[in-house]
Amino acid sequence: MLYIITCVDKPGTADLRGENRAEHLDRLKALGARLHMAGPTLSDDGATFTGSVLIIDFDSLEAAEKFAAEDAYTKAGVFESVMVKRW
């Protein structure tokens, strides 16, 4: 089942995002074909990251929520909110 994970950054967390980017990307790469789409959302002028959107194949909502909770950005406190929904 596909799940969409929508994350909104806290204001002022650009440095935290940068510091944790490599770990975040490594974890996404490890998903292989289960990862359908992932990327940052941007401000209207395209200059600032404002969050992330991921579409990933998981066996259950619980597995998707666990993945989101263990993300490097989540653990570092980058996100103001994280929403996980079946897609």
N, C-alpha and C positions, 0 to 999 in steps of 0.2 A: 504494500500500500504506500502511496506517496503522501508525504507530509510536508507542509510548508512551515518553515520557521521564520518568523518575522521579528526582527530585533530593532529597537530604537536606542541610539546612543545617548548617554547622559551628556549634557553640555560640558565642554572642556576636557574631553577624554581622548583627544587626538593622539597625545603622547602615549597613553596606555595602549591604545589600539596599535600604534606602531611597534611598541615594545613586545607585543604578544602576537604579532602578525605571522611570524614564521611558524610558531607552534600551531596556530589556528589553521594555516594553509596545509601543514603536514598532516593534520588530522583529517582534513577534507580529502586530500589526495589518497589517504589510506582507505577511503570508502570505495574507491574504484568505480565500477559501473552503477553502484547504488546511488551515487551523487548525480542528480539530473541537472541541477543548476544551482549556482551560488554566486553572490556578489554583493558589493556594497550599494546602499542607496546614497544619493548625493543631494546636496543643497541645490536650490534652483539655479545658481550660477555654476554648478558643477565643481566648485572648488573645495568643498568640505564633505567628508563622510558623515552621514546622519544615521546610519544603521546598516543592517544586513538582511538579505533574503536568501533562504536556502530551500531547495526542494530535493528531498532525499527519500529513498525507499527504505522503510522500516517495517518490521513485523507487527508492531503495535504502537499505540499512542505512548505507552509507557517507555518504550525504547527510544522514541523520538524525543520525549521530554528529558530522558536521562542524557541523551547525546547533547541536547541544548544546554543542560545544566553543567555539563563537564567541558564545554567549549572554553578555550583559553580566554576569549574576550569576556565571557560570562564570569569566569573565576576571577578575572582581574578587575571586575567592576566597571567595564566599559558600558554595559547596557542599562538603560533606565527601565526597559520592559522587554519581555520575550513572550511571544505568543506562538503556540504550536497547535496546528489544526490539520486534520486529514484533508487532503486535496483531491 
